[in-house]
Amino acid sequence: QVRLVESGGGLVQAGGSLRLSCAASGSTPRFYVMGWHRQAPGKQRELVASINNRGTTNYVDSVKGRFTISRDNAENTGYLQMNNLKPEDTAVYYCNLVVVSTLRSDYWGQGTQVTVSS
């Protein structure tokens, strides 16, 4: 089993920054894709950013140029640096791990609340 624990959420004014962390522990696979998803009230969960072992990243258009995903493979920890935050970024943010060898994708963290005030 893999356990994911997020941290770093909070309340910030528009234009501010936050850095989320996701620490993986347990039977962490050697190759995996880490993703950050978010879910706002009344909306579907969406994939915000992802990164593979090689450091290849993908972002949803709404956060390009503002968010940066990164990871420390040695520490099995992922990060989401969020700059120039907007009220529409308000959501619960979840990290997710997809095992490359099996495509198992049901490893999720508990979520961390990000609230951006206008």
Secondary structure, DSSP 8 states (H G I E B T S, - for coil): -EEEEEE--EEEETT--EEEEEEEEES--SSEEEEEEEE-TTS--EEEEEE-TT--EEE-GGGTTTEEEEEETTTTEEEEEE-S--GGG-EEEEEEEEETTT----EE---EEEEEE-
